[in-house]
Amino acid sequence: MSRIFPGMILPTTVVGSYPAKKQGGISGIFDPFREAVRIAVADQVAAGIDIISDGQVRGDMVGMFTGLIPGIRGNEVIGPVSPAAGPITVSDTRYAISRAPRVKGIITGPSTLSFALHIATPSYRGREELAIDLALALSREAGFLEEAGVSIIQVDEPILSTGAADPATAADALDLVVGKVSVPVCLHVCGNLQGVIDDLLSMRIDILDGEFAKSPENLALFRDHDIGQKMIGFGCIDSSRPDVEEVSAIRARIEDALAVFAPDQLLIDPDCGLRMLPRDSAFSKLSRMVEAVRQVRQSL
């Protein structure tokens, strides 16, 4: 059974985003993404995902947070950063919670946000200082998500695989974001983890989530690393391509992972968010992933 989710073996989840389309007409005037949230949640439930998200349909992973954080205008930091006036993602997350027993809350990480922004103020001498203030601002969102009832809080830090961000600052910033929550914490990092795996495994997280379909070389990295009590979010479907993998191919990837990790160490998901794919492709990928997991569960 799963280390973090009792009674579940190889639990399935999503990394976060789902294809979205603004709603037109009168109903779309007040909330053009309300229907997109409903569709994203319904599709994940219909596909059989164990731990769903709200679909992150309201914008890109940067703008949906920075657009509501004081001190930021557009893609520029124009003054000291402070927490948003209220919750940013909680309303959509609560809707997801009303439709599924397990939901993850998702926050774009402070290091990634700091590199996505242009510093146009003397308030910050560099991105490290900005990342710390962003982390302090985002910690409030983490608290709101826990209060709402999420099962996991995931922090997305794709910048960490590039080597551009200082790992010590990234670790400190992550601690500030989620250090006060009691739910399991997942860190999602895209790309090849070759140069950062030791830094990532040293961070105080419960789950390290990565790409293993598009970046199969990542699996080999873990053969020589002890993950301790952590779980691994195993990306087993390629989020960058619309063509849908066969169930047999997805199952083979999961079986490869089981040669390295014990079943209770794995959480199964796509490589990354599915936002850029056609909806039918995204849904088919999730459905086939769930079927592959079902077959693997039967064989264990």
N, C-alpha and C positions, 0 to 999 in steps of 0.2 A: 504494500500500500504506500501511497505518497507520504513523504516525510512531513509535509505541511498540511495536506488535505486528507484527513483520516477517512478511510472507507473508499478512497479513489485510487485507481492504478492508472498511470499514464494519463493524468487529466489533460484535457485539451483547452486551449485558449486562443486568443488572437493577440497580435501585438498592439493593435489599436484601431487605426483608421479604416474606413470602408467607403466605397464609391458613393458620391453624394451629388444631388442636383437640387438647385433652388426651386422652390415651388412658386408658381405664378398665380395670377388671379387674386380675388379678394382674400382668400384664406392665407395667401402668402404675404400679404401686406404687413401683418403684425409679426409673423415669424416664418420667414421663407425656408427655414431648415427644419421645421417641426416634422414634416412628413419624412424627410431624409433620416432623422433620428429614428422614427418609427420603423422605417424600412430596414435600417441597419441592424437594429435590435431584433426585429422579427426574422431577418435572414440568418442571423447567428443562432437564434433559438431553433429555427427550422433545420439548420445544418447539423444540429446536435452538439454545439460547442458547450463545454462544461462551465467555463468561466468567460463570460462575454464582456464587451466594453460598450460604451455609449455610441461607438462608431466614429467619434471625432470628426463629425461632418461639417462643422461650422467654419473651417478654415485650415490653413496650413499649420503645422506644429509650432511654428514660431509666432505668427501673428495672432493666433487665438489666445495666447497668453500675453504677449507684449502689448497688444492693443488695449488692455485693461489695466496695465501697471503704470502708476504715476511715475513721471520722470522719463517716459519714453514716448516719442511721437514718430509714428511711421517706423522706419528702421534706424532711427537715431536716438541715442541717449542724450537728453537735453538738460538733465538735472539729477539730483539724488533720487535713486529708486526707492520706492516704498510699496507696501502691500496694496493690492487692489482693494477697492472700497467694500467688496463683498465676494462671495464665491464666484469662480470663473466657469468651472465645468460641472458643478454639483447638480444643477437642474436637470441636465440631460442624463447624468449618472443616476439620479434618483428615479428617472423614468425607466432606465434599464433595470434597476433594482426591483421595480414593481413588476417586471416581466420575467425575471430569471433569479434563481436562488443564489447565484454567485456572480459578482461583477467586479472588475478591476477598475480602479481609478487611475488616470494617466496624467502625468505632469511632464512637460518638456523640461529637461534638466538645465540648471543654471549655467553650466559651462558651455553647452551648445547654444543657449540663448546669447551668452556674452560674445561668442564668435559670430553670431548672425547680425549683430548690431554695430553701428558706427558710433563711436564715442565722440560726441560733439559738445562736451562740457569739461571744464577743469575739475569737476567733482571726482573724477576717477583718473588715476595715473596709468591704469592698464586694465586688461581684461580680467586679471585675477581679482582685483578689488571689486570690479563690477559683478563678477560671478558670486562673490560672497553676499553682496547686497541683494542680488536676484534670489539667492537661496533663502535669505531671511524673508523676502517677500513671498516666495513660493511655499514656505513652511506653513503659512496660514491656510493655503489651499489644501495642503496635505491633511491638516487638522479637520477642515470642513469635509473632506472626502471620508475620513475615518468616521466622523460623526454621522455621515449619511448612511454608513453601513457597508462599505466596500470590503471585499475579501482580500484584496491585494492592492497595494499602491505601486505602480510602475513608474520609474523615472527614465525617460528617454535621453540618452547621451550619445548620439551617433558620432559626435566630434572626437570621442575618446580613442577610437580606433585609428585616427589619423596621426596621432602623436603631437598635434598642435597644442593641445591643452596640457597644462602642468598637472600631473596626476595627483600630487599632494594637495593642490588647491581643489581639484575636482573631488577628491575624497572628503575634504573638509566641507565643501559646499553641499555635497550629498548628505552628510551627517546633519547639516543645518536644516535641510529640507525635510527629512524624514526621521530625525533623531528622537522626536517626541511621540511618534505614533507607535501603536502596539501591533498593528496588522503586519503580515509579511511584506517585505519590500523587495521589489524586483528591479534590477538595473538592466535596461536594454541597450546593447551596443551593436551597431551594424558593422559589416565589413570584416576584414581579416584581423584577427586578434593577436597575431604573432608578436608584435612588439609591446603589447600592453597586458597580456594575460595575467602576469604576476601582480601587477598593480590592481587589476580588476578583482582578482580573487582575494586580495587583502582588504578590500572594502567591506564595510559592515552592512552586508545585504544578505537576504535569504535566498534569492534566486538571481542567477546571472543568465540573461537571455541573449542569444546570438544567432547569426545566420550560419546554417550548416548545409542548406541546399545550394545556394549560389556560391558559398564559400566552404566547400567540403573539407578543405585543408584545416579548418578550425577543429574538426574532430580529433585529428592526430595530435594537436597541441595538448589535449587533456590526458593523453595516455601517460604523460610524465608529470602530471600535476594532481595533487590531492585537493579535492574540493571541500573536504571536511563535511560539515553538516549542510552545506548549501545544496540547492537544487539547480539544475541546468534547464533553461528554456531552450528547447531544441527546435530551431527553425527547420522544418522539413518540406516546405513548399516554397518555390521561388516566387517572391512577390513582385519581381521586376518584369515578368513575362506574362502575357495574357493567355498563352496556351496552357491547358490544364493537364497536369501530370496524371498518368495512370495510377490507379490505386496500388498496383504492384510496385511501382517505382517509389512511391511514398513509403510503402511498407518496408521496402528494402533499406531505405535511409534510416528508418526507425530501428530496424534490426541491426544495422551497423552501429547505431548509437548504443544499443544494448550490449554490444561487445566491449564497450568502454565504461558505460555507466550501469548501475543497478536500476531496475524498474522504479524503485522508490525515489530515485534521484532525478527523474525526468518529468518535465512539463512539455507538452507537445503543442507547437504553434507554427504559423508561417514565419518566414525569414523576417519580414517587416510588415508595415501597414499595407493594406490593399487598395488604398484610395485612388491610385492612378489606373486601376484596371477597370474594364467594363463590369457592370454589376453581375451579369450572368457568369463571367469568368471567376470573379471573386467568390460567388456563392458555390460554384462547382468545385473550386479548389478547397474550400472549407469542408464541403460535404465529403469529398474524396479523402481528405485528411482524417475526418472522423471515422469513415469506413475502414481506412487502413489501421487506425488505432484499435478499432473493434476487433479486427482480425488478429492483430498482435496480442491483444488481451486474451483472446481465446486460446492462443498458442502457449501462453505463459503458464 
